[in-house]
Amino acid sequence: MNNNNTPFVIISVILIVVSIALFYFLVIPQFEKISVQETEISNLEYKLENTTNYFNEIKKNAEELEKIGWDGAAKKINANFMDGPFFVHNMEAYLKGLVARSGLYLKDLKIEGVSESFEVGKENSKASGEDKVKEVNVFLDLSGDYNYFRNLLDLFNGQALVIKISEIEINSGNDGGEFQSESVVTSYLNFKIKGNIPSK
């Protein structure tokens, strides 16, 4: 190699090394940043799409509730199931009616967590600074066929009044009891249901 070309070769090598270093330390980090930003944008677009779908579903459900006359059902619930002096009576009649429709036998019914009158409850909530929806606890002790029990759960599910079931206990009805109709003997089960209902 000619000695005259040596400086050019050295300069070329230095320039190549500097170019590689610049590419490695400046360009590649920018590409990585762009890649991270693209991932973040994709995640945000996914969240936005899910949020949009969620609100569209809520809007659709609201429109369907409006079509089936939910406002009338809500007014009926508010009128008959307000936390007041007739709340327990109305709730007992309501639950006994559902149990009778299902075909089960009601052994015991307890309703707890209801104030004596709506005015008292209202004053207490104002005094304590609370304005909450109160949970009314319901305990049902039932007996009968399992299919009837499923009927009752279906009835609960189809009601405008929200009934949240928190606990179900099923035992065999071997306490000497069997439903006997002439020559037909049908064994039954005992069902204990614990649930709650939001009281207005």
C-alpha positions in Angstrom: 0.0 0.0 0.0 1.3 3.4 -0.8 2.3 5.6 2.1 0.4 8.4 0.5 -2.9 6.5 0.9 -2.3 5.6 4.6 -3.8 8.8 6.0 -6.9 8.4 3.9 -7.3 4.9 5.0 -6.9 5.9 8.6 -9.4 8.7 8.2 -11.8 6.4 6.5 -11.6 3.9 9.2 -12.1 6.6 11.9 -15.1 7.9 10.0 -16.6 4.4 9.7 -16.0 3.8 13.4 -17.5 7.2 14.3 -20.5 6.5 12.0 -21.1 3.1 13.7 -20.8 4.7 17.1 -23.2 7.5 16.2 -25.7 5.0 14.8 -25.4 2.8 17.9 -25.6 5.6 20.5 -28.0 8.0 18.7 -30.1 6.3 16.1 -30.8 2.9 17.8 -32.1 4.6 21.1 -34.4 6.7 19.0 -35.7 3.6 17.2 -36.3 2.0 20.6 -38.1 5.1 21.9 -40.3 5.1 18.8 -41.0 1.4 19.3 -42.0 2.0 23.0 -44.2 4.9 22.0 -45.9 2.8 19.3 -46.6 0.1 21.9 -48.0 2.7 24.3 -50.2 4.2 21.5 -51.5 0.6 20.7 -52.3 0.1 24.3 -54.2 3.4 24.5 -56.1 2.6 21.3 -57.0 -0.8 22.8 -58.2 0.9 26.0 -60.1 3.5 24.1 -61.8 0.8 22.0 -62.8 -1.2 25.1 -64.1 2.0 26.9 -66.1 2.9 23.8 -67.6 -0.6 23.6 -68.4 -0.5 27.3 -70.3 2.8 27.0 -72.0 1.7 23.8 -73.2 -1.5 25.7 -74.4 0.7 28.6 -76.3 2.9 26.2 -77.8 -0.1 24.5 -78.9 -1.6 27.8 -80.4 1.8 28.9 -82.4 2.0 25.6 -83.6 -1.6 26.1 -84.7 -0.8 29.7 -86.5 2.2 28.4 -88.3 0.1 25.8 -89.6 -2.4 28.4 -90.8 0.4 30.7 -88.1 0.3 33.4 -89.2 3.7 34.7 -92.6 2.3 35.6 -91.1 -0.7 37.3 -88.6 1.6 39.2 -91.5 3.8 40.4 -93.4 0.8 41.6 -90.3 -0.4 43.5 -89.8 3.0 45.1 -93.5 3.2 46.0 -93.7 -0.3 47.6 -90.2 -0.9 48.9 -89.1 2.3 50.5 -87.6 2.0 53.9 -90.6 3.0 56.0 -93.3 1.6 58.3 -94.7 -0.7 55.6 -91.4 -1.9 54.2 -91.3 -5.1 56.2 -94.9 -6.0 55.5 -94.5 -5.3 51.8 -91.3 -7.2 51.6 -92.7 -10.2 53.5 -95.8 -10.3 51.2 -93.5 -10.0 48.1 -91.1 -12.8 49.2 -93.9 -15.1 50.3 -95.6 -14.6 46.9 -92.4 -15.6 45.1 -91.9 -18.7 47.3 -95.5 -19.8 46.7 -95.1 -19.3 42.9 -92.0 -21.4 42.9 -93.7 -24.4 44.6 -91.5 -24.4 47.8 -92.7 -24.4 51.4 -91.6 -21.4 53.5 -90.5 -22.5 57.0 -89.1 -19.2 58.2 -88.5 -15.7 56.9 -86.4 -13.0 58.6 -85.9 -9.4 57.4 -83.3 -7.4 59.2 -81.7 -3.9 59.0 -84.8 -1.9 58.5 -85.5 1.3 60.5 -88.9 1.8 62.1 -89.9 4.6 59.9 -88.6 6.4 56.8 -88.6 9.7 58.6 -86.4 8.3 61.4 -84.0 6.8 58.9 -83.9 10.1 57.0 -83.1 12.2 60.1 -80.4 9.7 61.2 -78.7 9.9 57.8 -78.8 13.7 57.9 -77.5 13.8 61.4 -74.6 11.5 60.6 -73.9 13.2 57.3 -74.5 10.0 55.4 -76.7 9.5 52.3 -76.1 5.9 51.5 -78.3 3.1 50.0 -78.8 0.7 52.9 -78.6 -3.1 52.6 -81.6 -5.0 54.0 -80.7 -8.5 55.0 -83.1 -11.3 54.1 -83.0 -14.9 55.5 -85.2 -17.6 54.0 -85.6 -21.2 55.3 -87.4 -23.3 52.7 -88.1 -26.9 51.9 -89.2 -28.8 48.8 -88.0 -30.2 45.6 -84.7 -29.0 44.0 -86.5 -28.1 40.7 -88.8 -25.8 42.7 -85.7 -24.2 44.2 -84.4 -23.6 40.7 -87.7 -22.0 39.9 -87.3 -19.6 42.8 -83.8 -18.6 41.7 -85.2 -17.9 38.2 -88.0 -15.8 39.8 -85.4 -13.8 41.7 -83.4 -13.3 38.6 -86.3 -12.0 36.7 -87.5 -9.4 39.3 -87.1 -5.7 38.8 -86.2 -5.5 42.5 -82.5 -6.5 42.9 -82.0 -9.4 45.2 -78.4 -10.3 45.8 -77.9 -13.9 47.0 -74.8 -14.2 49.2 -75.1 -17.7 50.7 -77.1 -20.9 49.9 -77.1 -23.9 52.2 -78.7 -27.2 51.0 -79.4 -30.1 53.3 -81.3 -33.3 52.9 -84.7 -33.3 54.5 -84.3 -36.4 56.7 -86.1 -35.0 59.7 -88.9 -37.4 59.4 -90.6 -35.4 56.8 -91.7 -36.6 53.4 -94.5 -35.3 51.2 -96.9 -38.1 50.8 -99.7 -38.0 48.3 -101.7 -41.3 48.4 -99.2 -43.9 47.2 -96.6 -41.4 45.9 -93.7 -40.4 48.3 -91.4 -37.6 47.3 -88.3 -36.8 49.3 -87.4 -33.1 49.7 -84.5 -30.9 50.6 -84.0 -28.0 53.0 -82.8 -24.7 51.6 -81.4 -21.8 53.6 -80.9 -18.6 51.6 -79.1 -15.5 52.8 -79.2 -12.4 50.7 -79.7 -8.6 50.8 -81.8 -6.0 49.0 -80.8 -2.4 48.6 -83.3 -0.3 50.5 -84.0 3.3 49.4 
